[in-house]
Amino acid sequence: MRRRPAITLAALAATTALALAACTPPGPTAGPTVVLADSPSGDVVAVPADGVQRAVDALPGIVERVREQVGVPGIAAAVVHDGETVFSDGFGVRELGSDAAVDADTVFQIASMSKPIGATVVATQVADGVITWDTPVTDVMPTFALADPWVSEHVTVGDLYAHRSGLPQAAGDDLEDIGYDRAYVLSRLALQPLDEFRASYHYANFGLTAGAEAVATAAGTDWATLSERALYEPLGMTSTSSRYADFLDRENRATLHTVVDGEFQAVYERDPDEQSPAGGVSSSANDVARWMTLVLGEGTLDGEEVIPADALTPALNPHAFTGHGGPPANRPSMYGYGFNVGVDATGRVQLSHSGAFVQGAATNVRLVPDLGLGIVVLTNAAPVGAAEAITSEFVDLAEFGAVTRDWVAGYGQALGHYLDPAGDLAGQDAPADPAPSAPLETYAGEYASAYFGTARVAVDGASLVVRLGPDGGYELPLTHWDGDTFAAVPTGENAPDGSLTSVTFVRDSAGVAREMTIAFFDANGLGTWVR
């Protein structure tokens, strides 16, 4: 299974040079200079006095231009500044072929933007003394385990929210794709190979979900109920939920659109309940604006303390390197507890997170605490960089008074690989003169995997089919490729249009198939089933 790098604005920004030039009139020592301003965090580059207002005024035009240029069906955006929502609106349609317009209350699936929102839920429980960021997960869930017993004993809620447990990229996502529930996925994390504990960073949805599950267990409820009770209701986020069923019940909701044959199409539905803390929130631009105001207010909203700052601010500080700079001139990028944390070209801290479903959603939130400024962009289309381009242009205008580069092209190039077909056979032509397979009955039977469970291979007419998952509901029809190798089209969130994988059998000396390896599921060496 292909592992995609996490979609993180901080990681991309760390390697992106921003043009910044402010010149004084010529003089004896004239040259490029910048004007510095005082900030609680030290000297920063001064922003234009009317920068934020100019950015807000320009935002509708930016959104419409990017939407047309990229072809995204619908977008909602909101801006908060100094404790107030100063902009919120919708653009385009909820679904292609429909006249139903997007507005600021349209509910979108926000994918991994769920992580910083979920971290805020955790902060409420830290404030209430239910748990701490440093609580070992096994103190609450004694059966939780990773591959290393010492790590299992010491990994904390914060470690999992910072993606520094050592779990590999996207650990467990493959199990969700084939139909397993959260409990099963978490129980199989112990079979995943581990990288260095607290010295590595790998973006793992189900690692973070395990941390959230510990918090909900300590609180004596489930995660979706805890989120609703501790955060959404107190903030008046009436359109927000961590349950997919609630999203489906909203009349004013956006439909997912993925890319098929080069065009956006409404093809899939995505139920992310099993990884709800990491990717299962649905919300509106107006609701997210409430949350942004809370975070920028360090836990205060409408003049009232909702979360004490000392419970929330740990999430907003860096705890892991998401990318080392390499050459010493390059800025590193960092991750807090559910938040990207970076320093931009003006010297200001930015908090951010993107979210994406290849099946049809892309979102981005960016906060500039020094300016009391935040912007969120929600889209109902697969990740092509539109959300990040809009927020980047907006922040450029606020901080520099001008757009510093072609962000649409930059993010389009940076994120384009998310829509590339996956699998070792993708884009390949079948052999012109393949070796024959054995009789199909030779391969039929049940194969076992401690990680993936049972695989059932059956003869279906003149071909084979592999059935995976808890009820055999994930089917891979096989097409002969060469000898004991067959081809299959994987499906799910991690298999964009055009994906193709090999399914290879190994036969014993008697000619009976004893092993089956599906390359798409073998990124971490777990994709082999044994009869």
C-alpha positions as CSV (number, residue, x, y, z in Angstrom):
1,M,0.0,0.0,0.0
2,R,1.4,3.4,-1.0
3,R,2.2,5.7,1.9
4,R,1.6,9.3,1.1
5,P,3.4,12.0,3.1
6,A,1.1,13.9,5.4
7,I,-0.5,17.0,3.9
8,T,1.1,19.6,6.2
9,L,1.4,23.2,5.3
10,A,4.3,23.6,7.7
11,A,6.4,21.0,5.9
12,L,5.8,22.7,2.5
13,A,6.4,26.2,3.9
14,A,9.7,25.1,5.3
15,T,11.1,24.5,1.9
16,T,9.3,27.4,0.1
17,A,11.1,30.7,-0.2
18,L,8.9,33.8,0.1
19,A,9.9,37.0,-1.6
20,L,10.2,39.9,0.8
21,A,11.6,43.2,-0.2
22,A,11.0,46.6,1.3
23,C,13.3,49.4,0.2
24,T,14.1,52.7,1.7
25,P,14.9,55.8,-0.6
26,P,18.4,55.7,-2.0
27,G,21.1,57.0,0.2
28,P,24.7,56.6,1.0
29,T,24.1,53.1,2.3
30,A,20.9,52.3,0.5
31,G,19.9,48.7,0.1
32,P,17.1,46.2,0.8
33,T,15.7,46.7,4.3
34,V,12.7,45.7,6.3
35,V,10.9,47.5,9.0
36,L,10.7,45.6,12.3
37,A,7.8,45.7,14.8
38,D,7.6,44.7,18.4
39,S,5.8,41.5,19.1
40,P,5.3,39.3,22.3
41,S,7.6,36.8,20.6
42,G,10.3,39.3,19.6
43,D,11.1,41.4,16.6
44,V,9.0,40.6,13.5
45,V,8.6,42.3,10.1
46,A,6.0,45.0,10.3
47,V,2.8,44.5,8.3
48,P,1.0,47.1,6.2
49,A,-1.4,49.1,8.4
50,D,-4.3,48.1,6.2
51,G,-3.0,44.6,5.3
52,V,-5.7,42.6,7.0
53,Q,-8.6,44.6,5.6
54,R,-7.1,44.6,2.1
55,A,-6.8,40.8,2.4
56,V,-10.4,40.4,3.5
57,D,-11.6,42.7,0.7
58,A,-9.7,40.7,-1.8
59,L,-10.7,37.3,-0.5
60,P,-13.9,36.8,-2.6
61,G,-12.0,37.5,-5.8
62,I,-9.2,35.1,-4.8
63,V,-11.6,32.3,-4.0
64,E,-13.6,32.7,-7.3
65,R,-10.4,32.9,-9.3
66,V,-8.9,29.8,-7.8
67,R,-12.1,27.9,-7.9
68,E,-12.5,28.6,-11.6
69,Q,-8.8,27.9,-12.4
70,V,-8.7,24.6,-10.6
71,G,-12.4,23.5,-11.2
72,V,-13.4,22.9,-7.6
73,P,-17.2,22.7,-7.4
74,G,-17.7,24.4,-4.0
75,I,-15.7,26.4,-1.4
76,A,-16.6,28.0,1.9
77,A,-14.3,30.4,3.7
78,A,-14.2,32.3,7.0
79,V,-11.8,34.8,8.5
80,V,-11.5,35.9,12.2
81,H,-9.5,38.9,13.4
82,D,-9.1,40.2,16.9
83,G,-11.8,38.0,18.3
84,E,-14.4,38.7,15.6
85,T,-15.6,36.8,12.5
86,V,-14.9,39.5,9.8
87,F,-15.7,37.3,6.8
88,S,-17.7,34.2,6.0
89,D,-19.2,33.1,2.7
90,G,-19.7,30.3,0.3
91,F,-18.9,30.0,-3.4
92,G,-20.0,27.5,-6.0
93,V,-22.2,24.5,-5.5
94,R,-22.5,21.6,-3.1
95,E,-22.6,19.0,-5.9
96,L,-21.8,19.2,-9.6
97,G,-25.0,19.2,-11.6
98,S,-27.0,20.7,-8.8
99,D,-28.0,24.4,-8.2
100,A,-27.7,24.1,-4.4
101,A,-25.3,26.8,-3.5
102,V,-22.6,26.6,-0.9
103,D,-22.9,29.1,1.9
104,A,-21.0,29.7,5.2
105,D,-23.2,27.2,7.0
106,T,-22.7,24.4,4.4
107,V,-21.3,21.4,6.2
108,F,-18.1,19.8,4.8
109,Q,-16.1,16.8,5.7
110,I,-12.9,18.4,6.9
111,A,-10.7,15.3,7.0
112,S,-7.4,15.8,8.9
113,M,-8.4,19.3,10.1
114,S,-10.1,17.1,12.7
115,K,-6.8,16.7,14.4
116,P,-6.3,20.2,15.7
117,I,-10.0,20.4,16.6
118,G,-9.6,17.1,18.4
119,A,-6.6,18.4,20.2
120,T,-8.7,21.2,21.6
121,V,-11.1,18.5,22.9
122,V,-8.2,16.9,24.7
123,A,-7.3,20.2,26.2
124,T,-10.7,20.5,27.8
125,Q,-10.0,17.2,29.6
126,V,-6.6,18.3,30.6
127,A,-8.2,21.4,32.1
128,D,-10.8,19.2,34.0
129,G,-8.1,17.0,35.4
130,V,-9.4,13.9,33.6
131,I,-6.0,13.3,31.9
132,T,-2.8,15.0,31.0
133,W,-0.8,15.3,27.8
134,D,1.8,13.2,29.5
135,T,-0.5,10.4,30.7
136,P,0.8,7.0,29.4
137,V,-2.0,5.4,27.3
138,T,-1.7,2.1,29.2
139,D,-2.7,3.9,32.4
140,V,-6.1,4.2,30.8
141,M,-6.2,1.3,28.3
142,P,-4.0,-1.4,29.8
143,T,-4.3,-3.7,26.8
144,F,-2.9,-1.1,24.3
145,A,0.3,-2.2,22.8
146,L,2.9,-1.4,20.2
147,A,5.7,-3.6,18.9
148,D,8.1,-2.7,21.7
149,P,7.0,-3.4,25.3
150,W,9.0,-0.5,26.7
151,V,7.4,1.9,24.2
152,S,4.0,0.4,24.9
153,E,4.5,1.2,28.6
154,H,5.7,4.8,28.1
155,V,3.9,6.2,25.0
156,T,1.7,9.1,26.1
157,V,-1.4,10.9,24.8
158,G,0.9,13.7,23.7
159,D,3.3,11.3,21.9
160,L,0.5,10.0,19.8
161,Y,-0.9,13.5,19.1
162,A,2.6,14.6,17.9
163,H,3.0,11.5,15.7
164,R,6.3,10.6,17.5
165,S,5.4,7.1,18.8
166,G,7.5,5.5,16.1
167,L,4.5,4.0,14.2
168,P,5.0,4.1,10.5
169,Q,3.2,6.5,8.1
170,A,-0.5,5.8,7.8
171,A,-0.3,2.8,10.1
172,G,-3.7,1.1,10.2
173,D,-5.3,3.0,7.3
174,D,-5.2,-0.2,5.2
175,L,-7.3,-2.1,7.7
176,E,-9.9,0.7,7.7
177,D,-9.9,0.6,3.9
178,I,-10.9,-3.1,3.9
179,G,-13.7,-2.7,6.5
180,Y,-12.3,-3.2,10.0
181,D,-13.5,-1.2,12.9
182,R,-11.6,1.0,15.3
183,A,-11.1,-1.6,18.0
184,Y,-9.6,-4.1,15.5
185,V,-7.3,-1.6,14.0
186,L,-6.0,-0.4,17.3
187,S,-5.5,-4.0,18.4
188,R,-3.2,-4.6,15.4
189,L,-0.9,-1.6,15.8
190,A,1.3,-3.9,17.8
191,L,2.2,-5.7,14.6
192,Q,3.5,-2.6,12.9
193,P,7.3,-2.1,12.8
194,L,8.4,0.9,14.9
195,D,10.9,3.7,14.2
196,E,12.7,5.5,16.9
197,F,10.5,6.5,19.8
198,R,10.2,10.3,20.2
199,A,13.0,10.8,17.7
200,S,11.0,10.2,14.6
201,Y,7.9,11.7,13.0
202,H,5.4,9.6,11.0
203,Y,1.9,10.8,10.3
204,A,-0.4,8.1,11.6
205,N,-4.2,8.6,11.8
206,F,-4.8,5.6,14.0
207,G,-1.9,6.4,16.3
208,L,-3.5,9.8,17.1
209,T,-6.9,8.0,17.3
210,A,-5.5,5.7,20.0
211,G,-4.5,8.8,22.0
212,A,-8.0,10.2,21.6
213,E,-9.5,6.9,22.6
214,A,-7.5,7.0,25.8
215,V,-8.9,10.4,26.6
216,A,-12.5,9.4,25.9
217,T,-12.0,6.2,28.0
218,A,-10.7,8.3,30.9
219,A,-13.7,10.6,30.5
220,G,-16.1,7.6,30.6
221,T,-17.7,8.1,27.2
222,D,-17.1,7.8,23.5
223,W,-15.1,10.3,21.5
224,A,-17.9,11.7,19.4
225,T,-20.0,12.3,22.6
226,L,-17.1,13.8,24.4
227,S,-16.3,16.2,21.5
228,E,-19.9,17.3,21.4
229,R,-20.2,17.8,25.1
230,A,-16.8,19.4,25.8
231,L,-16.3,21.6,22.8
232,Y,-19.0,21.8,20.1
233,E,-21.9,22.7,22.4
234,P,-20.1,25.2,24.6
235,L,-18.7,27.0,21.5
236,G,-22.1,27.0,19.8
237,M,-20.8,24.9,16.9
238,T,-24.3,23.7,16.0
239,S,-23.3,22.3,12.6
240,T,-20.3,20.3,13.8
241,S,-20.1,16.6,14.7
242,S,-17.6,13.7,14.9
243,R,-20.2,11.2,13.7
244,Y,-20.7,10.5,10.0
245,A,-24.4,9.8,10.5
246,D,-24.8,13.4,11.7
247,F,-23.2,14.7,8.5
248,L,-25.6,12.6,6.4
249,D,-28.5,14.1,8.3
250,R,-27.5,17.7,7.4
251,E,-29.6,19.0,4.5
252,N,-27.0,21.7,3.8
253,R,-24.0,19.5,3.2
254,A,-21.3,19.2,0.5
255,T,-20.8,16.2,-1.7
256,L,-17.3,14.7,-2.2
257,H,-15.7,15.1,-5.7
258,T,-12.7,13.1,-6.7
259,V,-10.7,13.2,-10.0
260,V,-11.7,10.6,-12.6
261,D,-10.3,10.9,-16.1
262,G,-8.9,14.3,-15.3
263,E,-12.3,15.8,-14.1
264,F,-14.0,16.2,-10.8
265,Q,-16.8,13.8,-10.3
266,A,-19.1,12.9,-7.4
267,V,-18.3,9.2,-7.2
268,Y,-17.6,8.3,-3.6
269,E,-18.9,8.6,0.0
270,R,-16.4,8.5,2.8
271,D,-17.4,7.2,6.3
272,P,-14.4,8.1,8.5
273,D,-16.0,7.1,11.9
274,E,-13.3,4.6,12.7
275,Q,-10.6,7.3,12.7
276,S,-13.0,10.0,13.8
277,P,-10.5,11.9,16.0
278,A,-8.0,12.1,13.2
279,G,-10.3,12.7,10.2
280,G,-14.0,12.3,11.0
281,V,-15.2,15.9,11.9
282,S,-17.8,17.6,9.7
283,S,-18.3,21.3,10.1
284,S,-19.1,24.6,8.5
285,A,-17.0,27.7,7.9
286,N,-19.0,29.6,10.5
287,D,-18.5,26.9,13.1
288,V,-14.8,26.6,12.4
289,A,-14.6,30.4,12.8
290,R,-15.8,30.0,16.4
291,W,-13.1,27.4,17.1
292,M,-10.4,29.6,15.5
293,T,-11.4,32.5,17.7
294,L,-11.1,30.2,20.8
295,V,-7.6,29.1,19.8
296,L,-6.4,32.6,18.9
297,G,-7.8,33.7,22.3
298,E,-5.7,31.1,24.0
299,G,-8.9,29.4,25.3
300,T,-11.0,32.5,25.7
301,L,-14.2,33.1,23.6
302,D,-16.6,36.1,23.8
303,G,-14.7,37.3,26.9
304,E,-15.1,34.0,28.8
305,E,-12.5,31.4,29.6
306,V,-13.5,28.1,28.0
307,I,-10.2,26.3,28.3
308,P,-7.4,27.6,30.6
309,A,-4.4,28.6,28.6
310,D,-2.0,26.2,30.3
311,A,-4.1,23.3,29.2
312,L,-4.4,24.4,25.5
313,T,-1.0,26.0,24.8
314,P,1.0,22.8,25.0
315,A,-0.9,21.7,21.8
316,L,0.3,24.9,20.1
317,N,4.0,24.4,20.8
318,P,6.3,22.2,18.8
319,H,7.0,18.7,20.0
320,A,8.3,16.9,16.9
321,F,10.2,17.8,13.7
322,T,8.1,17.1,10.7
323,G,11.0,17.9,8.4
324,H,14.6,18.8,9.2
325,G,15.9,21.6,7.0
326,G,18.8,19.8,5.6
327,P,21.2,22.5,4.6
328,P,21.6,25.0,7.5
329,A,19.9,27.8,5.6
330,N,16.7,25.8,5.4
331,R,14.0,26.3,8.0
332,P,12.8,23.1,9.7
333,S,9.1,22.4,10.1
334,M,7.5,21.2,13.4
335,Y,4.3,19.6,14.8
336,G,2.6,20.3,18.1
337,Y,-0.2,18.2,19.5
338,G,-2.5,18.0,16.4
339,F,-1.2,21.3,15.0
340,N,1.5,22.2,12.5
341,V,3.7,24.8,14.1
342,G,6.1,27.0,11.9
343,V,7.7,30.3,11.6
344,D,7.0,32.3,8.4
345,A,9.2,34.7,6.5
346,T,8.1,37.7,8.8
347,G,9.3,35.9,11.9
348,R,5.7,35.2,13.0
349,V,4.5,31.8,14.3
350,Q,1.9,30.2,12.1
351,L,-0.4,27.3,13.3
352,S,-2.0,25.3,10.5
353,H,-3.3,22.1,9.3
354,S,-4.6,20.7,6.0
355,G,-7.1,17.9,5.5
356,A,-7.7,15.7,2.5
357,F,-9.7,12.8,1.3
358,V,-8.5,11.6,-2.1
359,Q,-12.2,10.5,-2.5
360,G,-13.2,14.2,-2.5
361,A,-12.4,16.7,0.2
362,A,-9.6,19.2,0.8
363,T,-9.4,21.8,3.6
364,N,-6.9,24.2,5.2
365,V,-6.8,26.4,8.3
366,R,-4.0,28.9,9.1
367,L,-3.7,31.0,12.3
368,V,-1.3,33.9,12.8
369,P,-1.5,34.5,16.6
370,D,0.7,37.6,16.6
371,L,-1.9,39.3,14.3
372,G,-5.0,37.7,16.0
373,L,-5.7,36.4,12.5
374,G,-7.1,33.1,11.2
375,I,-8.5,31.8,7.9
376,V,-10.2,28.5,7.0
377,V,-11.0,27.2,3.6
378,L,-13.2,24.2,3.0
379,T,-13.7,22.5,-0.3
380,N,-15.7,19.6,-1.7
381,A,-12.9,18.3,-4.0
382,A,-9.9,16.1,-3.9
383,P,-6.6,17.7,-2.8
384,V,-5.3,19.8,-5.7
385,G,-3.9,22.6,-3.6
386,A,-6.8,25.0,-3.9
387,A,-7.5,25.4,-0.2
388,E,-3.8,26.0,0.6
389,A,-3.4,28.4,-2.3
390,I,-6.3,30.6,-1.1
391,T,-5.1,30.8,2.5
392,S,-1.5,31.5,1.3
393,E,-2.6,34.4,-0.9
394,F,-4.7,35.8,1.9
395,V,-1.9,35.7,4.4
396,D,0.5,37.1,1.9
397,L,-1.8,40.1,1.4
398,A,-2.2,40.6,5.2
399,E,1.5,40.4,6.0
400,F,3.2,41.7,2.8
401,G,0.5,43.7,1.1
402,A,1.1,41.6,-2.1
403,V,1.0,38.0,-3.2
404,T,4.5,36.7,-3.2
405,R,4.3,33.8,-5.7
406,D,1.9,31.6,-7.8
407,W,0.6,29.5,-5.0
408,V,-1.9,27.7,-7.2
409,A,0.9,26.3,-9.3
410,G,3.1,25.7,-6.3
411,Y,0.6,23.7,-4.3
412,G,-0.8,22.0,-7.3
413,Q,2.7,20.6,-8.0
414,A,3.4,19.8,-4.4
415,L,0.1,17.9,-3.8
416,G,-0.5,16.5,-7.2
417,H,1.0,13.1,-6.3
418,Y,-1.9,12.4,-4.0
419,L,-4.0,11.7,-7.0
420,D,-1.3,9.5,-8.7
421,P,-2.4,5.9,-9.2
422,A,-1.1,3.6,-6.6
423,G,0.2,0.0,-6.8
424,D,3.3,-1.6,-8.3
425,L,1.5,-2.3,-11.7
426,A,0.0,1.1,-12.1
427,G,0.7,2.5,-15.6
428,Q,2.3,-0.8,-16.8
429,D,1.2,-2.8,-19.8
430,A,0.4,-6.4,-19.3
431,P,3.1,-8.8,-20.6
432,A,2.6,-9.5,-24.3
433,D,3.5,-13.2,-23.9
434,P,2.8,-14.1,-20.3
435,A,3.7,-17.5,-18.7
436,P,0.5,-19.5,-18.0
437,S,-1.0,-19.8,-14.6
438,A,-1.6,-23.0,-12.8
439,P,-5.2,-24.3,-12.8
440,L,-7.3,-21.7,-10.9
441,E,-8.4,-24.2,-8.3
442,T,-4.7,-24.4,-7.3
443,Y,-4.9,-21.0,-5.8
444,A,-8.4,-21.2,-4.2
445,G,-8.7,-21.5,-0.5
446,E,-8.3,-19.6,2.8
447,Y,-5.1,-17.7,3.7
448,A,-4.3,-16.3,7.1
449,S,-2.6,-13.1,8.2
450,A,-2.2,-12.0,11.9
451,Y,-2.6,-8.4,10.7
452,F,-5.2,-8.5,7.9
453,G,-7.1,-11.6,9.1
454,T,-8.5,-14.2,6.7
455,A,-8.3,-13.9,2.9
456,R,-10.5,-16.1,0.9
457,V,-9.5,-16.8,-2.7
458,A,-12.3,-18.3,-4.8
459,V,-12.8,-19.3,-8.4
460,D,-15.5,-17.0,-10.0
461,G,-16.4,-18.2,-13.4
462,A,-13.2,-18.1,-15.5
463,S,-11.2,-16.0,-13.0
464,L,-10.3,-15.6,-9.4
465,V,-11.5,-13.2,-6.7
466,V,-9.9,-12.4,-3.3
467,R,-12.2,-11.4,-0.5
468,L,-10.7,-9.5,2.5
469,G,-12.0,-7.8,5.6
470,P,-14.2,-8.9,8.6
471,D,-17.0,-10.2,6.4
472,G,-15.2,-10.7,3.1
473,G,-16.8,-7.5,1.8
474,Y,-13.6,-6.1,0.3
475,E,-13.4,-7.8,-3.1
476,L,-10.4,-7.9,-5.5
477,P,-11.3,-9.5,-8.8
478,L,-8.1,-10.9,-10.3
479,T,-6.9,-10.7,-13.9
480,H,-4.0,-13.0,-14.9
481,W,-0.8,-11.1,-15.4
482,D,2.2,-13.5,-15.7
483,G,2.7,-17.0,-14.3
484,D,1.6,-17.0,-10.6
485,T,1.1,-13.2,-10.6
486,F,-2.3,-11.7,-11.1
487,A,-3.4,-8.0,-11.3
488,A,-6.1,-6.3,-9.2
489,V,-7.6,-2.9,-8.9
490,P,-7.6,-1.8,-5.2
491,T,-10.3,0.6,-4.0
492,G,-10.6,3.0,-1.1
493,E,-9.2,6.2,0.2
494,N,-5.6,5.2,-0.6
495,A,-6.3,4.0,-4.2
496,P,-6.9,6.9,-6.7
497,D,-8.3,6.3,-10.1
498,G,-5.9,4.1,-12.2
499,S,-4.4,2.1,-9.3
500,L,-3.3,-1.4,-10.0
501,T,-1.5,-3.9,-7.8
502,S,0.1,-7.3,-8.2
503,V,-1.2,-10.4,-6.3
504,T,1.5,-13.0,-6.4
505,F,1.1,-16.6,-5.2
506,V,4.0,-18.9,-4.2
507,R,3.4,-22.6,-4.8
508,D,5.1,-25.5,-3.1
509,S,6.9,-28.4,-4.7
510,A,3.6,-30.2,-5.2
511,G,2.3,-27.2,-7.1
512,V,-0.1,-26.1,-4.4
513,A,-0.3,-22.3,-3.6
514,R,0.9,-21.7,0.0
515,E,1.4,-17.9,0.1
516,M,-0.2,-14.9,-1.4
517,T,1.3,-11.4,-1.4
518,I,-0.7,-8.3,-2.3
519,A,1.8,-5.6,-3.1
520,F,-0.6,-2.7,-2.4
521,F,-0.9,-3.9,1.2
522,D,2.8,-4.8,1.7
523,A,4.4,-1.4,2.4
524,N,5.4,-2.4,5.9
525,G,6.0,-6.1,5.1
526,L,2.5,-7.2,6.4
527,G,0.9,-8.0,3.0
528,T,1.6,-11.7,2.8
529,W,-1.1,-14.3,3.7
530,V,-0.2,-18.0,4.4
531,R,-2.6,-20.8,3.6
